[in-house]
Amino acid sequence: MQAAHVDHAGDKGMSTKVSDRFAIPLCAGHHNRQHTRGWATFERECLGGKSAVAMSEAYWNAWPGRHQWEEENGW
């Protein structure tokens, strides 16, 4: 599994990727496909039209260590 960072999620700086908060797990093949095809096409073709941003938020909210991490990192 690889972390696919959903760069259109919002907290991206210049020449940086978004934080892990906006990532979804993908196998290497799908991660490569996402980079090759772009997010809009990938969401349509591989996620059944679901939003990668919404998926990343669901993963983030389900993570048991989220509250502690947010406190320690000032979120």
N, C-alpha and C positions, 0 to 999 in steps of 0.2 A: 504494500500500500504506500501511496505517496500523497502528500498534502498538496491539493490543487487550490491555490490561492485565488479567490474570486476578486480580481483586481477592480472590478467596477462597483465593489461594495462600499467604498468610501474613504477609508482611513489611509490611503496611499499617499506617500510623499514623492517628490520628484526623484526618479531613478531608484525607487524602492518598491518592494511589494507590500501588499496589505498584511496586517498582522494575522497570526494564526487563528484569531477569532473568526476570520472570514475565509475559512478553508474547508474543503470537503475531501474525504478520502477517496482516491481513485487508484485502480491498478495502473501499472506503467503504461499499458496499451491505451487505456482511456485517457490518461493524463496527456500522453502524446497527441492523441486525437483532439483533445480540447485545445491544445496549443496550435495544432495545425489548422483546425476548422474555425476557431474562435468561440467565445462563450455563447453567443446567440444561437449559432448552428448546433453547438454541442447540446445546449439545453433542449432544443427542439428534437434533435435526432436521438439523443442518448438518455435524456432525463424525462422524456415524455411531455415536454413543455413546462416542466416544473422549474421554478426559479432556483438557481444555484445560491443566490443570496439567502433566500428563505431556508434552504437546506443547511447552509453554514450556520445560520442562527439557531436552527433546531439542534444541530450537533453541539454547538457551544452551550446552549441552555441545558442540554442533557449531561454535560460533563460534570461528574461529581466534584472535581477540584476547582470548578469555576469560581465560586465565591471566595475561596482563600486566595486564588491567583489574582482576582480583581482587587482585593483588599491590599495585597502586597505590592501591586503595580499601579495603584492609584486610579483605578477605573471606577 
